[in-house]
């Protein structure tokens, strides 16, 4: 029996599996050692995971998470081992999880487009190149957080989106001052910005909102995938942004001369398959 986790900035998917078969699935909020304290992560594991996790014996835990850089992996590994009383724990980045899930043991370009964004060139065994994502302030093009940032900027500065602005503020029961408060003075601004994707998705027939999404994806491809200099390889995508806007993503890829491979919301199914081989 193995326990696999895929953790982004917003949510964590958990799966218990045996011989390639999923026996149990659960969710907790996102776990990111960069943005959350050890005590906060401990509380999530105790209150949201252990309360629902079956008491079946687990041989190994594979945790793939955003923020799980080489600097943070040792502490994250120890924390998981302590809370889950698990001796065999492997902690890797969410990017490694995406590559293993999307590419298996074949070469390809694996991309994460969710609340945050990342990408890598994968040779079938290892990540051989990674364009730095830099986070939603300095980078993360293509992500929900950056889309939210662009959306906020557009509705307050573009007169053609005045009606969208008024409708959005009314629906959210917020003012511009409230938004400034959420972004600059409260924690997890990236999640708040990414949440605007729900509104954009409902009004995707608006040409300017659709263009925001397509342009966000094109910026991601130009800034993050072009540097790999492997236009012949398929580009695979995982994450809520990719799965919620597949046609816009394909349109962006076509304009940037890339071939889209797999698009999935979660890497979990692919990871179960990977760890069953």
C-alpha positions in Angstrom: 0.0 0.0 0.0 1.4 3.4 -0.9 0.2 6.9 -0.1 0.7 9.6 -2.8 0.2 13.3 -2.4 0.2 16.1 -5.0 0.2 19.5 -3.3 -0.3 22.8 -4.9 -0.7 26.2 -3.4 -4.5 25.8 -3.1 -5.2 22.1 -2.5 -3.6 18.8 -1.9 -4.8 15.6 -3.5 -4.1 12.4 -1.5 -4.5 8.8 -2.8 -4.0 5.4 -1.2 -3.1 2.8 -3.9 -2.0 -0.8 -4.2 -0.8 -2.5 -7.4 -1.9 0.5 -9.5 -5.4 0.5 -8.1 -6.7 3.6 -6.2 -8.4 2.5 -3.0 -9.1 5.9 -1.4 -8.9 9.5 -2.3 -9.0 12.6 -0.2 -8.3 16.3 -0.2 -6.8 18.9 2.1 -5.9 22.5 1.6 -2.6 23.2 -0.1 0.7 22.6 1.7 3.7 24.8 0.8 6.7 25.0 3.1 7.6 28.4 1.6 4.4 30.1 2.5 3.3 28.1 5.6 5.0 27.4 8.9 5.7 23.9 10.2 3.0 24.3 12.8 0.5 25.3 10.1 1.4 22.3 8.0 1.2 20.0 11.1 -2.3 21.3 11.8 -3.5 20.6 8.2 -2.2 17.1 8.4 -3.7 16.4 11.8 -7.1 18.0 11.2 -7.7 17.5 7.5 -5.9 14.3 6.6 -5.6 12.0 9.6 -9.3 12.5 10.4 -10.3 10.9 7.0 -7.3 8.7 6.1 -8.1 4.9 6.4 -6.1 3.1 9.0 -4.6 0.7 6.4 -0.9 -0.1 6.7 1.1 2.2 4.4 4.5 1.0 3.1 5.6 4.2 1.4 4.6 7.8 1.2 5.4 9.9 -2.0 4.8 13.6 -1.5 5.0 16.0 -4.4 4.6 19.6 -3.5 5.0 23.2 -4.6 7.7 24.9 -2.6 9.5 21.5 -2.0 12.9 22.8 -3.1 16.1 21.1 -2.0 16.3 23.6 0.8 12.9 22.6 2.2 12.8 18.9 1.4 14.6 17.6 4.6 12.3 19.5 7.0 9.2 18.5 5.0 10.3 14.9 5.0 10.8 14.9 8.7 7.5 16.6 9.4 5.6 14.1 7.3 7.4 11.2 8.9 6.6 12.5 12.4 2.9 13.2 11.8 2.1 10.2 9.8 4.4 7.8 11.7 5.9 6.8 8.4 9.4 5.6 8.0 9.7 5.5 4.2 9.0 9.0 2.9 10.0 10.5 -0.4 9.5 14.2 -0.9 9.9 15.8 -4.4 8.9 19.0 -6.1 5.5 19.2 -7.7 7.4 19.7 -10.9 9.0 16.2 -10.6 5.5 14.9 -9.9 4.1 16.6 -13.0 7.0 15.2 -15.2 6.6 11.6 -13.9 2.8 11.8 -14.3 2.7 13.4 -17.7 5.7 11.9 -19.4 6.2 8.6 -17.5 9.5 7.4 -18.8 9.4 9.3 -22.1 11.1 12.6 -22.9 8.9 15.6 -23.0 8.2 19.1 -21.6 6.0 19.1 -18.5 4.2 22.2 -17.4 2.1 23.1 -14.3 -0.5 25.7 -14.8 -2.5 26.2 -11.6 -2.5 28.8 -9.0 1.2 29.0 -9.8 3.1 27.9 -12.9 6.3 26.0 -13.7 7.8 23.9 -16.4 10.7 21.6 -17.1 12.5 19.6 -19.8 12.4 15.9 -18.9 14.5 13.2 -20.4 12.3 10.3 -19.3 14.2 9.9 -16.0 15.3 13.2 -14.7 14.5 16.9 -15.0 17.4 18.2 -17.1 16.4 21.9 -17.4 14.0 24.2 -15.6 13.2 27.8 -16.4 12.9 29.5 -13.1 9.2 30.3 -12.3 10.1 33.1 -9.9 6.7 33.3 -8.3 3.6 35.3 -9.1 5.2 38.7 -8.5 8.3 38.2 -10.6 7.1 35.4 -12.9 4.5 32.6 -12.9 3.2 33.6 -16.4 0.3 31.4 -17.3 -0.8 30.9 -13.8 -4.2 31.7 -12.1 -2.5 34.2 -9.8 -1.0 36.1 -12.7 -4.3 35.9 -14.6 -5.9 37.4 -11.6 -3.4 40.1 -11.4 -3.9 41.0 -15.1 -7.7 40.8 -14.6 -7.6 43.3 -11.6 -5.4 45.6 -13.6 -7.6 45.5 -16.6 -11.0 46.0 -14.9 -9.8 49.1 -13.1 -7.8 50.7 -16.0 -9.6 49.7 -19.2 -12.8 51.7 -19.8 -14.0 48.9 -22.0 -14.2 46.6 -19.0 -16.1 49.1 -16.7 -19.3 46.9 -16.8 -17.2 43.8 -16.0 -15.6 45.7 -13.1 -19.0 46.8 -11.7 -20.5 43.3 -12.1 -17.4 41.6 -10.5 -17.4 43.9 -7.5 -21.1 43.5 -7.0 -20.9 39.7 -7.2 -17.9 39.5 -4.8 -19.4 42.2 -2.5 -16.0 44.0 -2.6 -14.6 47.4 -3.3 -11.3 48.4 -4.8 -10.1 49.1 -1.3 -11.0 45.6 -0.2 -9.0 44.2 -3.1 -6.0 46.2 -2.2 -6.3 45.0 1.4 -6.5 41.3 0.2 -3.5 41.6 -2.1 -1.1 43.8 -0.1 -2.0 43.3 3.5 -3.4 39.8 4.0 -1.7 36.4 3.5 -2.0 34.0 0.5 -2.7 36.8 -2.0 -1.8 34.3 -4.8 -4.8 32.2 -3.9 -7.1 35.2 -3.8 -5.9 36.4 -7.2 -6.2 32.9 -8.7 -9.8 32.7 -7.4 -10.8 35.3 -10.0 -10.5 32.6 -12.6 -13.9 31.3 -11.5 -15.4 34.6 -12.6 -13.5 34.8 -15.8 -14.6 31.3 -16.7 -18.2 32.2 -16.3 -17.8 35.2 -18.6 -15.3 33.7 -21.0 -17.4 34.7 -24.0 -16.3 38.3 -23.4 -13.6 38.9 -26.0 -11.3 40.9 -23.8 -11.4 38.3 -21.0 -10.7 35.5 -23.4 -7.8 37.5 -24.8 -6.4 37.9 -21.2 -6.3 34.1 -20.9 -4.8 33.4 -24.3 -2.1 36.2 -23.8 -1.3 34.8 -20.3 -0.7 31.4 -21.9 1.4 32.8 -24.7 3.6 34.7 -22.3 4.1 31.4 -20.4 5.2 29.6 -23.5 7.5 32.4 -24.8 9.2 33.0 -21.4 9.3 29.4 -20.0 9.1 26.8 -22.8 11.0 28.5 -25.7 14.3 28.4 -23.7 14.3 24.6 -23.8 14.9 24.8 -27.6 13.1 21.6 -28.2 10.1 22.5 -30.4 9.8 18.9 -31.6 8.8 17.6 -28.2 5.2 17.5 -27.0 4.3 20.0 -24.3 2.1 18.4 -21.6 0.1 20.4 -19.0 -1.4 19.7 -15.6 -3.4 22.0 -13.4 -6.6 23.9 -13.1 -5.7 26.7 -15.5 -4.8 24.2 -18.2 -7.8 22.0 -17.7 -10.3 24.9 -17.4 -9.1 26.6 -20.5 -7.9 23.9 -22.9 -9.0 25.5 -26.1 -7.4 28.8 -25.2 -4.2 26.9 -24.3 -4.2 25.1 -27.6 -4.8 28.4 -29.4 -1.8 29.9 -27.6 0.4 26.9 -28.3 -0.6 27.0 -32.0 0.4 30.7 -32.2 3.7 29.9 -30.6 4.3 26.8 -32.7 4.2 24.2 -30.0 2.4 20.8 -30.1 0.2 20.2 -27.1 0.3 16.7 -25.7 -1.7 15.7 -22.6 -3.9 18.2 -20.6 -5.1 17.0 -17.2 -6.3 18.7 -14.0 -4.4 16.5 -11.6 -1.3 14.4 -11.9 -2.5 11.9 -9.3 -3.8 9.2 -11.8 -0.5 9.4 -13.7 1.5 9.1 -10.5 -0.4 6.0 -9.4 0.5 4.5 -12.7 4.1 5.6 -12.4 4.6 4.1 -9.0 2.9 0.8 -9.9 5.5 0.1 -12.6 
